[in-house]
Amino acid sequence: MQTPHTQFRKQYLQIPIAIMVILWALAFIYWQRGGEVLSALLLAYIGLFVGAGIGLYIAFPPLQRPKARRLVMLMVGGLLLVIALVSDHGNMQIEGLFFGVLTGVAPYIILHYALAKIVGPLVFGRIWCGWACWFAMVLDLLPYPYSRYRIPGRWGWLRYAHFGVSLVIVLTVWFGYHISGAIGDSGLAWFVIGLLLYYAIGIGMAFALKDNRAFCKYLCPISVLLKTTSRFSLLKIGGVPTSCDECQACVELCPMNIRVRDYILSGQRVLSTECTLCQICINVCPDNTLKLTFGLDIGGQEHIDYEPPRSRVRRRS
């Protein structure tokens, strides 16, 4: 006997499967008409991502969906990373963006940041961080997915300092030496060096703080852009206050330490700009209180679960 949840999954599985078939057909037609094989394969891969990735996420039981999300992130982040490495479009790090704006000869870099980090978050929030980031796809595979608490104080301001330092270095190099080679051919080398450095720092922070997302919370400069525009995101997590039994599963398992319950009980959507729309809170809620919603409101009101002083003393002892 099929449950309503099973019927729901089968109903919505038809959508990604249909999109996958259509994209595969278009890729085949494009290839048959003399199109580039690489472009046809890219189109077919996107179809595979939509069908296998999103379809698998829908098909999985709620508590197994984080595994499917990590698979989606590997597929999307891996694809974007490979494209960045083989397309010779220059340095895709934040420093590459600064050089691109100064020189005006890096349209791909500027377009990428404009769509994924500035305009996109106005609609979809920080979904890049939860589903597509090529740093997070590696960090999410580490053994500390749920840190429970965030370090109190102004540690989060380190990412703003990182953003500012990167900008100052680029401006110094540009105006002091007029070096435009930080993009183009040599830009790829800078991108790879920066990529490996970010991976090393992110993995090191994850093990030191026992928190996979420590780099995202305290040091990632790209989150400065994302947090700014995601305040106005149309897509946010909402819920029904009367159906919440205050079990706090959403708070305890949120990888970004957001007090989801506080927003819901106050009749608000989750207004935190730390939310990456990973939807773990939706999947672990035993009362099905939470869901993705579209609406007009302004975020920025932060309810974060910081480590209480008593816990810090106990951890040091």
Steps between C-alpha positions, in 0.01 A plus 500: 500500500638838398519776756420863409871580534590227248235624257634854543853387416389313189294796383787747525757257361333537162621861475881446519475184288310689229756783505784247477346331195437833327858620558641169378287526186619856439862394552458218246332728244769766549776241450329348192479842339874552525527671836806473722527168680610673823194727501273202432659305785462801732130522416460127559686530832264775615212268412663224706545740792134603492370146463738306723586775747172675568302184428703306755450777754121485455493120503702459818325489839541836680773384740708366208475815290823660631686220318314580180572871545873428534481302176329794329769733632776273371334488160439875473811625681719247322363602161550871568851438632598297192360771272697765691820296470476404132330804349794739559271776624746619761502526877150417634591590858379826654836656406433406138170686518674814625758481219222434250309810603818710481607374158160444342635198309358220713134475392461138610622570853281808537199316355553206735508721809212715376271200450610264779602743774305824446183465289429132574483546879230765453271212403656183636702624799828324575403186309849512339653421842265210563488337159777612262815632674814312398654566842198384698468183290832388653441644848163325529675163462701554818393332828352803681172596327327631815697722735197580724638840604681789339796673665375814679643842434588673176663208320260544209658836425816320386336437162444874456865556590597231246287673236659837580857368505450327162362823353787710639762256365343503154476880497861530616624264230287663233575864570858437611610272218213502244510125481205374296642150464314387812230393257528316173774239460680569828163540672451125488818447704382754758162326509654158567733637768215684671274196468751270670568760770128539574458122514792467741370775728140373486595141580738612772231715663248215479726263694623766744148618590322168431269682262483431126364847429743698717661663196157605369400651836817686588730556202336463156519840321239404242237477773532880534333539160252221563389629840442847357258403223341193664332736750245566226462139387153394391567136587532434871403228747165553670274304729182481704554608864204301633638168371847544656552291816830682577712185482789712363617234255522775237734702724720212611560369147529829311857509360499881524372505862184699422225503761233408247240444771522861620394634161213257457355553848507877443300459178793584272683319228867420562650847450860407576748579222700200623240258360631298204166333420650157557151403629632274774261672742206413273602138475563440872185673625280221646183709462551608137477859622759647264494553124647717225291810437502801269422841642605860548686581820841636593750277675796586714348430840742241633404235755817290535567225753822604674689278739395573860778592747444187710561278198823684419632444852412133488668458160823664621518285814 
